[in-house]
Amino acid sequence: MAPRSETAERSCIVTRVAQPPEGLVRFVCGPGGVVVPDIRGNLPGRGVWVTCRRDVVAEAVRKRAFSRGLKEQAKAGDDLPELVEALLLKAALSALSMARKAGLVITGFGQVSEAVSKGGVVAVLHAREAADDGRRKIRQAIRRRLRAAESGGDEDETPGNAALWQQPQPSGPKVIAGFFASSEMDLAFGGANVIHAALLAGGASTSFLKCAAALARYRGEAPDTDWTASLS
């Protein structure tokens, strides 16, 4: 991910497609000529940009595109795609932790259901281990809230624990299911066995959604990752 203040488009060294920096990952040449992912986009030195997708980063490694782009001998290991994913995951969990510290996170099935019914929730998270029944009941609470706001409508049931990005109605919270393991959510929330969580509106929640969208885009699990368009 690049600094959000950046507006000029950058070109991917693999696809040659220009796009805003938020859709790319920056890389620089570190000590010993080793290629280093610059997730925050603020490391010094000449940088190159690669589309924020695991398969494109892997292609850059195979084609030795980093040496050409950086105009020096650059060493990119075969594990670079895994390293980028690990750093994006770390950034997302760190942002989620910041949202918790800002008082914008609610955990627990009952508390999340209640928060959804009251409104003000911008995102609902279900851990990978969440049961279909728990996800279904929270989704029903979202529907009831939307109907109360005269924005009713049904959505199809999608079983299983695959990563899901569902937005029942334009005004509803983003539902992110199966994206994080419970153990990963525990690290962010400082709790044990967190399965369901809700994020309230606020700057820290918006920052998390941007980081999570970047990770989803990298994994190729969600083509529509403009998760903050409706947030002020």
Backbone as JSON, one array per atom type, in Angstrom:
{
  "sequence": "MAPRSETAERSCIVTRVAQPPEGLVRFVCGPGGVVVPDIRGNLPGRGVWVTCRRDVVAEAVRKRAFSRGLKEQAKAGDDLPELVEALLLKAALSALSMARKAGLVITGFGQVSEAVSKGGVVAVLHAREAADDGRRKIRQAIRRRLRAAESGGDEDETPGNAALWQQPQPSGPKVIAGFFASSEMDLAFGGANVIHAALLAGGASTSFLKCAAALARYRGEAPDTDWTASLS",
  "N": [[0.85, -1.19, 0.0], [0.42, 2.25, -0.63], [1.25, 5.61, 0.53], [-1.64, 7.31, 1.61], [-1.98, 9.92, 0.9], [-0.9, 10.24, -1.52], [-1.55, 10.98, -4.89], [-0.86, 10.88, -7.56], [-0.71, 8.71, -10.34], [0.85, 5.48, -10.6], [2.92, 3.18, -12.43], [2.72, -0.29, -12.85], [5.44, -2.52, -12.76], [5.22, -4.93, -13.95], [2.7, -5.38, -15.27], [2.46, -2.99, -16.56], [0.39, -1.28, -16.31], [-1.11, 1.73, -15.35], [-2.13, 3.11, -12.25], [-3.79, 4.41, -9.26], [-1.7, 4.81, -6.33], [-2.7, 3.33, -4.13], [-3.55, 0.94, -5.11], [-1.34, -0.56, -5.51], [1.85, -2.06, -4.6], [4.77, -0.86, -3.17], [8.26, -1.3, -3.76], [11.63, -1.41, -2.62], [15.23, -1.33, -2.89], [17.07, -2.93, -0.56], [19.58, -3.31, 2.08], [22.44, -5.1, 0.95], [21.41, -5.5, -1.52], [18.9, -6.67, -1.51], [15.49, -7.11, -2.28], [12.98, -5.18, -0.85], [9.75, -5.06, 0.54], [7.8, -2.17, 0.62], [5.49, -1.44, 2.43], [4.12, 0.7, 3.6], [4.89, 2.7, 1.95], [6.93, 4.58, 2.38], [9.66, 4.29, 2.57], [13.1, 5.24, 2.12], [14.88, 6.01, -0.96], [15.17, 4.8, -4.39], [12.24, 3.54, -5.83], [10.05, 0.87, -6.97], [6.93, -0.15, -8.44], [4.37, -2.52, -7.96], [1.47, -4.23, -8.98], [-1.03, -4.75, -6.55], [-1.33, -7.67, -6.02], [-1.0, -11.06, -5.31], [-0.26, -12.94, -7.32], [0.81, -11.31, -9.28], [3.04, -10.18, -8.03], [4.51, -12.51, -7.69], [5.01, -13.07, -10.36], [6.64, -10.93, -11.01], [8.91, -11.62, -9.58], [9.64, -14.0, -10.9], [10.21, -13.05, -13.48], [12.34, -11.44, -13.04], [11.93, -8.73, -12.74], [12.43, -6.73, -10.92], [15.14, -5.99, -10.83], [15.43, -4.75, -13.32], [13.61, -2.62, -13.06], [14.55, -1.22, -10.81], [17.0, -0.61, -11.66], [19.41, -1.74, -10.89], [21.31, -4.51, -9.56], [19.11, -6.58, -8.12], [17.99, -8.62, -5.52], [15.44, -10.84, -5.37], [13.71, -12.97, -3.47], [12.16, -16.25, -3.75], [10.23, -16.39, -1.85], [9.1, -13.93, -1.63], [6.38, -13.15, -2.37], [4.93, -14.35, -0.23], [6.01, -12.99, 1.93], [5.13, -10.36, 1.45], [2.36, -10.72, 1.76], [2.27, -11.45, 4.46], [3.13, -9.06, 5.65], [1.1, -7.3, 4.87], [-1.04, -8.47, 6.2], [-0.18, -8.12, 8.84], [-0.28, -5.32, 8.95], [-3.03, -4.89, 8.68], [-4.06, -6.15, 10.98], [-2.81, -4.61, 12.92], [-4.05, -2.14, 12.43], [-6.63, -2.86, 13.11], [-6.31, -3.33, 15.81], [-5.76, -0.72, 16.64], [-8.22, 0.44, 16.16], [-9.69, -0.85, 18.13], [-8.45, 0.19, 20.43], [-9.28, 2.78, 20.15], [-11.82, 2.64, 20.97], [-13.75, 1.72, 19.22], [-14.57, -0.82, 18.66], [-16.6, -3.66, 19.06], [-17.12, -6.72, 20.64], [-18.19, -10.18, 20.66], [-21.04, -12.29, 20.33], [-23.72, -11.57, 21.21], [-23.4, -8.85, 21.87], [-22.55, -7.78, 19.44], [-24.78, -8.27, 17.81], [-26.65, -6.64, 19.09], [-25.47, -4.11, 18.74], [-25.57, -3.87, 15.96], [-28.32, -3.74, 15.58], [-28.86, -1.26, 16.63], [-27.62, 0.51, 14.97], [-25.04, 2.53, 13.3], [-22.89, 0.9, 12.93], [-20.16, 0.1, 10.92], [-18.84, -2.05, 9.91], [-18.85, -5.61, 10.07], [-17.24, -8.33, 11.51], [-16.5, -11.74, 11.07], [-14.89, -14.46, 12.44], [-12.79, -16.98, 10.94], [-13.5, -19.38, 12.04], [-16.15, -19.1, 12.71], [-19.49, -20.18, 13.19], [-22.0, -21.14, 10.81], [-24.58, -20.63, 11.69], [-24.35, -18.57, 13.6], [-23.39, -16.47, 12.02], [-25.54, -16.23, 10.3], [-27.62, -15.35, 12.0], [-26.69, -12.85, 12.81], [-26.63, -11.61, 10.36], [-29.36, -11.55, 9.87], [-30.1, -9.71, 11.82], [-28.93, -7.46, 10.73], [-30.49, -7.19, 8.43], [-32.98, -6.64, 9.59], [-32.47, -4.16, 10.73], [-31.97, -2.68, 8.43], [-34.43, -2.85, 7.15], [-35.94, -1.43, 8.95], [-34.95, 1.03, 8.44], [-36.05, 1.56, 6.06], [-34.79, 0.34, 3.92], [-35.0, -2.23, 2.91], [-34.57, -5.73, 1.94], [-33.6, -8.92, 0.69], [-30.82, -11.15, 0.96], [-28.86, -13.7, -0.58], [-28.21, -16.87, 0.94], [-24.99, -17.9, 1.82], [-23.19, -20.65, 2.28], [-20.6, -22.23, 4.34], [-17.09, -21.6, 5.14], [-15.61, -19.92, 3.56], [-13.9, -16.93, 2.54], [-15.9, -14.08, 2.71], [-17.36, -11.2, 1.32], [-19.85, -9.25, 1.9], [-22.4, -6.99, 1.24], [-25.29, -6.23, 2.36], [-27.15, -4.16, 1.81], [-26.84, -0.92, 0.24], [-26.58, 0.93, 2.36], [-25.86, -0.61, 4.46], [-23.69, -2.3, 6.89], [-20.36, -3.35, 6.05], [-19.75, -6.74, 5.61], [-17.43, -8.96, 6.69], [-16.34, -12.02, 6.41], [-14.67, -14.94, 7.49], [-12.15, -14.0, 6.97], [-10.12, -13.46, 8.81], [-8.44, -15.6, 11.1], [-9.59, -16.85, 14.27], [-7.55, -16.75, 16.18], [-5.92, -14.76, 15.15], [-7.59, -12.53, 15.31], [-7.76, -12.45, 18.06], [-5.2, -11.55, 18.73], [-5.29, -8.92, 17.81], [-7.35, -7.84, 19.32], [-6.68, -8.31, 21.91], [-7.89, -10.27, 23.38], [-9.53, -13.43, 24.17], [-10.44, -16.06, 22.06], [-12.08, -14.65, 20.14], [-14.79, -14.35, 18.06], [-16.88, -13.01, 16.74], [-17.17, -9.63, 15.71], [-17.78, -6.09, 15.75], [-17.4, -3.02, 14.05], [-17.49, 0.36, 14.85], [-18.43, 3.55, 13.46], [-15.77, 5.69, 12.53], [-12.5, 7.23, 12.38], [-10.38, 5.39, 12.84], [-11.58, 2.96, 12.27], [-12.1, 3.28, 9.56], [-9.48, 3.38, 8.61], [-8.68, 0.76, 9.17], [-10.39, -0.67, 7.41], [-9.38, 0.11, 4.97], [-6.83, -1.06, 5.04], [-7.55, -3.76, 5.29], [-8.9, -4.1, 2.9], [-6.8, -3.85, 1.08], [-5.34, -6.16, 1.68], [-7.22, -8.11, 0.99], [-7.45, -7.59, -1.72], [-4.88, -8.24, -2.52], [-4.81, -10.97, -2.0], [-6.62, -11.77, -3.86], [-9.26, -12.24, -3.31], [-11.46, -10.61, -3.23], [-12.89, -8.79, -5.57], [-14.13, -6.25, -5.59], [-13.04, -3.8, -3.75], [-13.41, -1.3, -2.67], [-14.02, -0.29, 0.07], [-14.58, 1.85, 1.68], [-15.99, 3.81, 0.49], [-18.55, 4.78, 1.06], [-18.25, 5.97, 3.48], [-17.88, 8.74, 5.63]],
  "CA": [[0.0, 0.0, 0.0], [1.16, 3.51, -0.7], [0.67, 6.66, 1.36], [-2.95, 7.69, 1.11], [-1.94, 11.28, 0.41], [-0.42, 10.21, -2.89], [-2.63, 10.99, -5.87], [-0.34, 10.6, -8.89], [-0.73, 7.3, -10.66], [2.12, 4.79, -10.79], [2.8, 2.05, -13.35], [3.22, -1.58, -12.4], [6.58, -2.93, -13.57], [4.88, -6.19, -14.6], [1.57, -5.22, -16.19], [2.6, -1.68, -17.21], [-0.87, -0.56, -16.14], [-1.02, 2.82, -14.37], [-3.26, 3.22, -11.34], [-3.43, 5.1, -8.02], [-0.78, 4.03, -5.48], [-3.36, 2.42, -3.19], [-3.74, -0.35, -5.76], [-0.02, -1.12, -5.79], [2.8, -2.2, -3.5], [6.08, -0.29, -3.52], [9.43, -2.08, -3.36], [12.91, -0.72, -2.72], [16.39, -2.2, -2.76], [17.61, -2.76, 0.78], [20.98, -3.71, 2.28], [22.83, -6.31, 0.26], [20.7, -5.63, -2.78], [17.69, -7.48, -1.32], [14.25, -6.39, -2.52], [12.22, -5.01, 0.4], [8.42, -4.47, 0.36], [7.58, -0.9, 1.34], [4.04, -1.48, 2.57], [3.61, 2.05, 3.91], [5.28, 3.6, 0.88], [7.71, 5.72, 2.87], [11.09, 4.0, 2.71], [13.92, 6.09, 1.23], [15.52, 5.38, -2.1], [14.41, 4.56, -5.6], [11.26, 2.48, -5.66], [9.25, 0.41, -8.1], [5.58, -0.45, -8.02], [3.79, -3.76, -8.49], [0.05, -4.38, -8.67], [-1.24, -5.39, -5.24], [-1.88, -9.01, -6.16], [0.03, -12.06, -5.06], [0.21, -13.56, -8.55], [1.63, -10.35, -10.03], [4.33, -10.11, -7.33], [5.22, -13.74, -8.04], [5.47, -12.93, -11.74], [7.77, -10.0, -10.98], [10.07, -12.4, -9.13], [10.03, -14.94, -11.97], [10.74, -12.33, -14.63], [13.44, -10.58, -12.59], [11.52, -7.37, -13.09], [12.89, -5.75, -9.93], [16.45, -5.48, -11.25], [15.24, -3.81, -14.42], [12.92, -1.42, -12.59], [15.38, -0.5, -9.85], [18.24, -0.26, -12.38], [20.55, -2.31, -10.18], [21.13, -5.93, -9.3], [18.24, -6.71, -6.96], [17.72, -10.02, -5.19], [14.06, -11.07, -4.92], [13.56, -14.39, -3.16], [10.9, -16.9, -4.13], [9.27, -16.22, -0.77], [8.66, -12.53, -1.56], [4.91, -13.03, -2.3], [4.48, -14.7, 1.12], [6.43, -11.9, 2.81], [4.21, -9.23, 1.25], [1.08, -11.05, 2.39], [2.45, -11.39, 5.91], [3.21, -7.65, 6.05], [-0.24, -6.73, 4.72], [-1.83, -9.01, 7.31], [0.28, -7.42, 10.05], [-0.79, -3.95, 8.9], [-4.47, -4.94, 8.92], [-4.28, -6.47, 12.39], [-2.39, -3.43, 13.68], [-5.11, -1.15, 12.29], [-7.77, -3.35, 13.88], [-5.97, -3.07, 17.21], [-5.91, 0.72, 16.87], [-9.66, 0.7, 16.25], [-10.11, -1.29, 19.47], [-7.96, 1.16, 21.41], [-10.07, 4.01, 19.98], [-13.17, 2.39, 21.48], [-14.66, 1.55, 18.09], [-14.78, -2.25, 18.41], [-17.47, -4.41, 19.95], [-16.93, -8.16, 20.41], [-19.18, -11.07, 21.27], [-22.22, -12.45, 19.49], [-24.85, -10.78, 21.69], [-23.08, -7.43, 21.79], [-22.52, -7.39, 18.03], [-26.18, -8.25, 17.35], [-27.29, -5.45, 19.65], [-24.9, -2.93, 18.09], [-26.11, -3.82, 14.6], [-29.72, -3.32, 15.64], [-28.92, 0.15, 16.99], [-27.06, 1.32, 13.89], [-23.72, 3.11, 13.52], [-21.86, -0.1, 12.66], [-19.69, 0.2, 9.53], [-18.35, -3.35, 9.46], [-19.0, -6.77, 10.95], [-16.22, -9.34, 11.24], [-16.69, -13.09, 11.57], [-13.66, -15.25, 12.34], [-12.85, -18.13, 10.05], [-14.13, -20.49, 12.76], [-17.53, -18.77, 13.05], [-20.49, -21.11, 12.7], [-22.96, -20.55, 9.88], [-25.76, -20.17, 12.41], [-24.06, -17.27, 14.19], [-23.33, -15.48, 10.94], [-26.9, -16.04, 9.78], [-28.41, -14.55, 12.94], [-26.24, -11.46, 12.75], [-27.11, -11.09, 9.07], [-30.78, -11.24, 10.06], [-30.16, -8.45, 12.57], [-28.62, -6.39, 9.77], [-31.67, -7.02, 7.59], [-34.04, -5.96, 10.36], [-32.07, -2.76, 10.86], [-32.14, -2.05, 7.13], [-35.87, -2.71, 6.91], [-36.4, -0.33, 9.79], [-34.51, 2.26, 7.79], [-36.71, 1.54, 4.75], [-33.84, -0.11, 2.91], [-35.12, -3.68, 3.04], [-34.15, -6.59, 0.84], [-32.99, -10.17, 1.11], [-29.61, -11.58, 0.28], [-28.77, -15.14, -0.63], [-27.38, -17.54, 1.92], [-23.77, -18.47, 1.27], [-22.65, -21.49, 3.34], [-19.17, -22.49, 4.37], [-16.23, -20.63, 5.82], [-14.81, -19.16, 2.6], [-13.94, -15.48, 2.79], [-17.08, -13.46, 2.09], [-17.51, -9.77, 1.45], [-21.24, -9.06, 1.55], [-22.98, -5.72, 1.64], [-26.69, -6.51, 2.13], [-27.76, -2.99, 1.18], [-25.82, 0.13, 0.17], [-26.4, 1.62, 3.63], [-25.54, -1.58, 5.5], [-22.27, -2.48, 7.2], [-19.59, -4.33, 5.3], [-19.62, -8.0, 6.33], [-16.18, -9.6, 6.31], [-16.4, -13.32, 7.07], [-13.64, -15.89, 7.11], [-10.96, -13.28, 6.54], [-9.12, -13.67, 9.85], [-8.64, -16.68, 12.06], [-9.9, -16.35, 15.62], [-6.29, -16.45, 16.86], [-5.45, -13.47, 14.64], [-8.44, -11.51, 15.92], [-7.36, -12.36, 19.47], [-4.01, -10.71, 18.81], [-5.68, -7.53, 17.59], [-8.28, -7.37, 20.34], [-6.18, -8.56, 23.25], [-8.83, -11.14, 24.07], [-9.44, -14.85, 23.87], [-11.52, -16.69, 21.31], [-12.98, -13.67, 19.53], [-15.39, -14.94, 16.86], [-17.67, -11.98, 16.07], [-16.83, -8.27, 16.12], [-18.39, -5.01, 14.98], [-16.65, -1.76, 14.08], [-18.31, 1.56, 14.8], [-17.91, 4.59, 12.56], [-14.67, 6.48, 13.07], [-11.31, 7.24, 11.55], [-9.59, 4.17, 12.99], [-12.29, 1.9, 11.55], [-11.86, 3.53, 8.14], [-8.1, 2.96, 8.34], [-8.66, -0.71, 9.12], [-11.05, -1.15, 6.2], [-8.45, 0.32, 3.85], [-5.8, -2.09, 5.14], [-8.16, -5.05, 5.0], [-9.19, -4.14, 1.47], [-5.54, -4.1, 0.4], [-5.02, -7.56, 1.86], [-8.18, -8.87, 0.18], [-7.07, -7.38, -3.11], [-3.65, -9.0, -2.74], [-5.15, -12.4, -2.03], [-7.51, -12.03, -4.97], [-10.49, -12.79, -2.73], [-12.56, -9.66, -3.32], [-12.61, -7.85, -6.66], [-14.6, -4.91, -5.23], [-12.46, -3.52, -2.45], [-13.59, 0.1, -2.28], [-14.86, -0.53, 1.24], [-14.78, 3.06, 2.47], [-16.58, 4.84, -0.39], [-19.77, 5.37, 1.64], [-17.95, 6.52, 4.8], [-17.48, 10.15, 5.62]],
  "C": [[0.88, 1.24, 0.0], [0.52, 4.53, 0.23], [-0.64, 7.15, 0.77], [-2.99, 9.11, 0.57], [-1.48, 11.35, -1.05], [-1.61, 10.19, -3.85], [-2.15, 10.65, -7.27], [-0.34, 9.1, -9.14], [0.69, 6.77, -10.85], [1.88, 3.6, -11.72], [3.42, 0.8, -12.75], [4.34, -2.03, -13.32], [6.31, -4.25, -14.29], [3.81, -5.97, -15.66], [1.66, -3.96, -17.03], [1.32, -0.85, -17.14], [-0.69, 0.49, -15.05], [-2.29, 2.87, -13.54], [-2.84, 3.98, -10.09], [-2.57, 4.22, -7.13], [-1.46, 3.05, -4.55], [-3.62, 1.05, -3.79], [-2.44, -1.08, -6.06], [0.77, -1.31, -4.5], [4.14, -1.67, -3.99], [7.19, -1.2, -3.0], [10.68, -1.22, -3.53], [14.02, -1.75, -2.6], [17.05, -1.92, -1.4], [19.07, -3.16, 0.87], [21.29, -5.03, 1.59], [22.12, -6.54, -1.04], [19.44, -6.46, -2.71], [16.46, -6.61, -1.51], [13.42, -6.38, -1.24], [10.84, -4.43, 0.09], [8.27, -3.23, 1.22], [6.08, -0.71, 1.49], [3.45, -0.1, 2.81], [4.02, 3.08, 2.86], [6.13, 4.77, 1.32], [9.19, 5.42, 3.07], [11.89, 4.84, 1.73], [14.47, 5.29, 0.06], [14.58, 5.2, -3.28], [13.46, 3.39, -5.37], [10.6, 2.08, -6.96], [7.91, -0.06, -7.54], [5.07, -1.7, -8.72], [2.33, -3.81, -8.07], [-0.13, -5.2, -7.41], [-2.01, -6.7, -5.4], [-0.74, -10.01, -6.04], [0.6, -12.63, -6.36], [1.09, -12.61, -9.35], [3.0, -10.19, -9.36], [5.16, -11.35, -7.67], [5.78, -13.67, -9.46], [6.66, -11.98, -11.82], [9.04, -10.71, -10.54], [10.57, -13.3, -10.25], [10.72, -14.23, -13.13], [11.92, -11.42, -14.29], [13.17, -9.11, -12.92], [12.07, -6.33, -12.12], [14.25, -5.17, -10.33], [16.31, -4.46, -12.37], [14.62, -2.5, -13.93], [13.77, -0.58, -11.67], [16.73, -0.08, -10.45], [19.49, -0.63, -11.58], [20.27, -3.78, -9.92], [20.34, -6.09, -8.0], [17.87, -8.17, -6.75], [16.3, -10.15, -4.63], [13.87, -12.56, -4.71], [12.21, -14.94, -3.6], [9.82, -16.72, -3.07], [8.75, -14.79, -0.67], [7.14, -12.4, -1.55], [4.37, -13.34, -0.91], [4.84, -13.59, 2.11], [5.49, -10.71, 2.69], [2.87, -9.51, 1.92], [1.17, -10.96, 3.9], [2.49, -9.95, 6.4], [1.86, -6.96, 5.92], [-1.16, -7.21, 5.83], [-1.47, -8.31, 8.61], [-0.28, -6.01, 10.1], [-2.29, -3.92, 9.21], [-4.78, -5.21, 10.38], [-3.88, -5.31, 13.29], [-3.47, -2.35, 13.62], [-6.35, -1.57, 13.08], [-7.54, -3.13, 15.37], [-6.14, -1.6, 17.55], [-7.39, 1.09, 16.97], [-10.19, 0.27, 17.61], [-9.69, -0.28, 20.52], [-8.72, 2.48, 21.34], [-11.51, 3.83, 20.47], [-14.19, 2.16, 20.39], [-14.98, 0.1, 17.78], [-15.65, -2.85, 19.49], [-17.29, -5.88, 19.62], [-18.0, -8.96, 21.14], [-20.47, -11.11, 20.45], [-23.37, -11.55, 19.92], [-24.61, -9.29, 21.54], [-23.07, -6.94, 20.34], [-23.95, -7.3, 17.48], [-26.89, -7.0, 17.84], [-26.79, -4.18, 18.97], [-25.44, -2.76, 16.68], [-27.53, -3.29, 14.61], [-29.86, -1.84, 15.96], [-28.41, 1.05, 15.86], [-25.69, 1.88, 14.26], [-22.58, 2.14, 13.29], [-21.46, -0.01, 11.19], [-19.16, -1.13, 9.0], [-18.6, -4.4, 10.53], [-17.96, -7.8, 10.53], [-16.63, -10.67, 11.85], [-15.38, -13.84, 11.39], [-13.88, -16.44, 11.42], [-13.59, -19.3, 10.71], [-15.6, -20.25, 13.07], [-18.51, -19.76, 12.42], [-21.46, -20.39, 11.76], [-24.16, -19.97, 10.61], [-25.54, -18.79, 13.03], [-23.99, -16.17, 13.14], [-24.72, -15.17, 10.41], [-27.71, -15.14, 10.7], [-27.98, -13.08, 12.93], [-26.67, -10.83, 11.43], [-28.6, -10.74, 9.15], [-30.97, -9.94, 10.83], [-29.87, -7.27, 11.66], [-29.84, -6.12, 8.9], [-32.77, -6.28, 8.33], [-33.73, -4.48, 10.5], [-32.3, -2.02, 9.54], [-33.61, -1.87, 6.78], [-36.43, -1.56, 7.72], [-36.02, 1.02, 9.2], [-35.06, 2.38, 6.38], [-35.73, 1.24, 3.62], [-33.82, -1.62, 2.91], [-34.63, -4.41, 1.82], [-33.46, -7.81, 1.38], [-31.71, -10.4, 0.35], [-29.53, -13.09, 0.35], [-27.87, -15.66, 0.47], [-26.16, -18.12, 1.24], [-23.11, -19.3, 2.35], [-21.14, -21.59, 3.3], [-18.39, -21.38, 5.02], [-15.31, -19.9, 4.85], [-14.93, -17.69, 2.9], [-15.08, -14.87, 2.01], [-17.03, -11.96, 2.33], [-18.9, -9.44, 0.96], [-21.69, -7.69, 2.04], [-24.46, -5.82, 1.36], [-27.43, -5.39, 1.43], [-26.7, -1.9, 1.14], [-25.55, 0.82, 1.5], [-26.0, 0.69, 4.76], [-24.06, -1.68, 5.76], [-21.63, -3.5, 6.27], [-19.45, -5.57, 6.17], [-18.4, -8.73, 5.81], [-16.1, -10.91, 7.09], [-15.31, -14.23, 6.56], [-12.33, -15.27, 6.69], [-9.8, -13.49, 7.51], [-9.46, -14.92, 10.65], [-8.93, -16.08, 13.42], [-8.62, -15.97, 16.35], [-5.72, -15.11, 16.41], [-6.28, -12.33, 15.21], [-8.11, -11.35, 17.39], [-6.16, -11.44, 19.65], [-4.37, -9.24, 18.7], [-6.5, -6.99, 18.76], [-7.79, -7.59, 21.77], [-7.11, -9.42, 24.07], [-8.65, -12.58, 23.66], [-10.68, -15.31, 23.12], [-12.55, -15.69, 20.79], [-13.48, -14.25, 18.21], [-16.15, -13.88, 16.05], [-17.25, -10.61, 16.6], [-17.54, -7.28, 15.21], [-17.52, -3.77, 15.13], [-17.61, -0.6, 13.93], [-17.64, 2.6, 13.91], [-16.82, 5.4, 13.25], [-13.44, 6.35, 12.2], [-10.5, 5.97, 11.63], [-10.25, 2.99, 12.28], [-12.07, 2.05, 10.04], [-10.45, 3.09, 7.75], [-8.0, 1.44, 8.26], [-9.27, -1.23, 7.83], [-10.15, -0.96, 4.98], [-7.36, -0.75, 3.85], [-6.35, -3.47, 4.8], [-8.47, -5.2, 3.52], [-7.92, -4.43, 0.67], [-5.15, -5.57, 0.5], [-5.94, -8.44, 1.03], [-7.83, -8.78, -1.3], [-5.82, -8.21, -3.44], [-3.93, -10.49, -2.86], [-6.05, -12.77, -3.21], [-8.86, -12.56, -4.54], [-11.68, -11.85, -2.85], [-12.26, -8.65, -4.41], [-13.03, -6.42, -6.36], [-14.1, -4.59, -3.84], [-12.5, -2.05, -2.08], [-14.55, 0.11, -1.08], [-15.17, 0.72, 2.03], [-15.49, 4.15, 1.68], [-17.76, 5.53, 0.27], [-19.51, 5.99, 3.0], [-17.5, 7.96, 4.68], [-16.11, 10.34, 6.23]]
}
